């Protein structure tokens, strides 16, 4: 049995079997990845720069084709972007001429239908869910970096997707804001019962957020190990000071070191 093959077919949301991606004929970005991800699970993906973390995320999103192997979501082969999968990048990429509510409504507009009062209420509710009550009509240049990322997160949730892919969304934030956003993300993902894949370079962040951590090797990116994180959903920053947390940090760091 391959590393990480622990879920049954019935409870698996995302399944990768021997997934590989080769660019330009010879650049191996991801090689022979096997994994099962359960509904409602939070997966962190950690590894050195250029190891294929973002490539793996984009394959799950259906933005790029796999070169070989098999990749399915709820038993259906991933061959194109899907309505039940949404992707958030490191930069908020908000439209500066639209206020926060209008930016959250962009997925609705892209569906080609007229914005209704119900849509506006949902956007405002999502902004309140992400901690932006009172800033619904503020423009991006009136918001801090952390607040802009909250808008981007609300926009992600407004897609209605129940699989959320987050590609280093808090990498550019200061440490305090990043810690706050991590707490908010855990709360929101749990509240909406989403399945989440979160790419980061930060080992402690990966462990703090995840049910399991996918540890990748340098290129060619291989899934070296899947590390279980044995903590409940209710987590506080104090968790990072516990012996068990730091034991897992050391374990992941050791796996990464062995990959060089």
N, C-alpha and C positions, 0 to 999 in steps of 0.2 A: 504493500500500500504506500502510495506517495505521501510525502510530508504534507500535513494539513488536510488530508482526506478524512475528515471526522464527521461530516454531516451526512445525513441520509438524503436520498433523492427527494423525499417528500418535503423536507424542511429547507432545502437549498434554494436560495434566491439567485446567486451568481456562481457559476461553475466554470473553472478553467482546467482544461486537460491538455497538457503539452503545448501551452500557448507560447508562440515565438513571434518575434517581429524583427525583420532584417530590412534596413534602409539602404538605398543606393547599391544594392547588389551584394554588399559585403559587411556593412556596419550592423552588427548584431546588437540590438537594443534590449531585447528580452529573449530569454532562451528557456524553453521547456518548463514553463511555469504551471504547476498543478495546485489548485485551491478550490475550496468550497466555502461560500459565505452564506450564513443563515439570515433569514428575515429578521430585521431589527438589530442586527449585530453592528458594532462599531469597529471597523478595521483601520488601524494606522499602518502606513507603508513608509518604512524608513530605510535609508541607504545613502551612500556617497553620491555626489553630483555626477550625473551622466550614467546612472546605473539602470535607468529605464522606468523609474517610478511614475513619471508623468506619462510616458508612453503607455504603460499598463493602464493608467486611468483613462486615457483617450481611446484605447481599444475597448474598454468596458462601455465607454460613452458612445461607441459606434462612430467616432470621428475618423478613425484610421482603421484599415483592415488588418487582421492578423495575417502573418505569412504562413503559419502552419499551426496545427492543433485544433482545438474546439473550444469555443467560448459561448456560453448560453446564459440567458436570464429567464428565470421561471420556465426553463425547458425549451425556450425559443432561441435559435442561433442569432447572435448579434451580427448584423450585416449593415446596419445604418443607424443614425440617431433615433432614439426612442422617446416617446412621451413620458415614460415612467422613470427616466434617468435625466438628472440635471447636473451640470458642472459649474463650479465656482473657481475662479482663478485668484492668483495672489493680489492682483490689482482690482479695485472695485469696478472700474470701467463704467462709471455712471455718466449719463448724458448731462452735461453742465447746464443746459437750458431747461431741464425738467426738474421739478422739485422731488422730494423723497417719494411721495405717494405716486407721482407720475413715473418715476423710475421703476418702482415696484410693479407698476401696471404694464411694463413693456412686454412681458410674456403674453399677457392677455391681448395686447395690440397685435402681436405677431401672429395670433390665431386668426386675424382678419375680421374680428367682430367689433361692434360698437361697444365702448366702455359704458357700463351701466352704474347706477348708484350702488347696487349690490357689489359690483367689482371694486368700487372705491372704498366701500366699507371693509371689504376683505383686505385690501391693501393697508388700510389704516390699522386694522386688527393685527396684521402681520408685523407692522412697524412697532406696535405696542408690545407684541410678543418678543421682539428683538430688543426691547428696551429703549425705543425712540418715541415714546409718548411725548407729545408737545413739539416734535420736530417733523411732523408729517408734511409740512408745507415749506420746509427749509430747502435751500438749494445746496448742491454739493460743496461749493466754495464757502458755505456757512457752517460746514460740518468738519469735525476732526477726522483724522484717518480712521480711527476706530469706529466712529459713527458712520462713515461712508461704508465700511465693511459690514456694518449692521444692516444698512440699506441693501447692500448686495446680497446678504443672507436672506433678508425678507423677500427680495426679488426671486432668489433661488426657490424659496418655499412657495412662492406664488405660481410656479410652474405646475404645482400639483403632483410633482414627481415624488415617489416614495423611496427612490434610490438617489442619494446625494453624494456627489463626487467633489471633493474639496482639495484643490491643488495648492498647497502652501498658502491658504487664504490669509494667515495672520503673520506671515514672514516679515513683512515690512513694518510691523507695529512695535512699539516699545514694550519692554518686558511686562510692565504692570498692566498695560492695555491688553496685551496678548493673554495674560493670565485671566483677566476678566472675560475676554471673548471665549476662551476655552470653557470657562464655567457656563457661560451663556449657551454655547454650542451643545454641551452635554445636556443641559436642561431642555433645549428646544428639540433636539433629536429624539430625546426620550418622550417628550410631550406629543410629537407628531408621529411617533413610532416608525421612524425612517430607518433604512439601512444606509450606513455611511462608510465611505472610503476616504481616508484623510492622508494626504501626502505631506511629509515634513522631514527636515534634516535634524530636528531636535529630538533626541532620544527620550528625554524626560517628558516632553509634550506628547510624544507618540504613546508612551505608556500611560500617562495620566488620562488620556481620552479613550483608550481602546479596551475592547474585550479581548482582542488578540492583535499582536504586532507582526506584520510581514516584514522580515529582514532580508534585504536584497544585497547581493554582492556587486562589486564594480563590474563594468562592462566586460564581457557580455552579461547583462543583468539576469541573475538567477535568483530564485526564491530560496535562500539558504536555509531559513528556518522560520517556523511560525511559532511565536512565543505566546502562551496563554497569560492573561493578566487577571489574577484571581481576586479582584475587588468588585464590590457591588456598584450599582449605578449611581448611588449617592456619594459623590466624592467632593472633598474640599482641598484647598491648596496644602493643608497640613499633611496630606497623604504623602507628598514628596519627601517628607522628613522621616518616614518610617523605614525600619530596616528591610522589610519585605520589598518595598518600592525600590530602594537602592540596590537590593540584590538583583532585581530584574534589570535595572539600568546597567549594572555590571555585566549581566549575562548578554544583553543585546550589544553592548560595547565590545565584548569579547568576540561575539559572532562577527561583527563588522570588522574587527581587527584581523580575524582569521581569514577574512576574504581578500585581504590585500596581499 
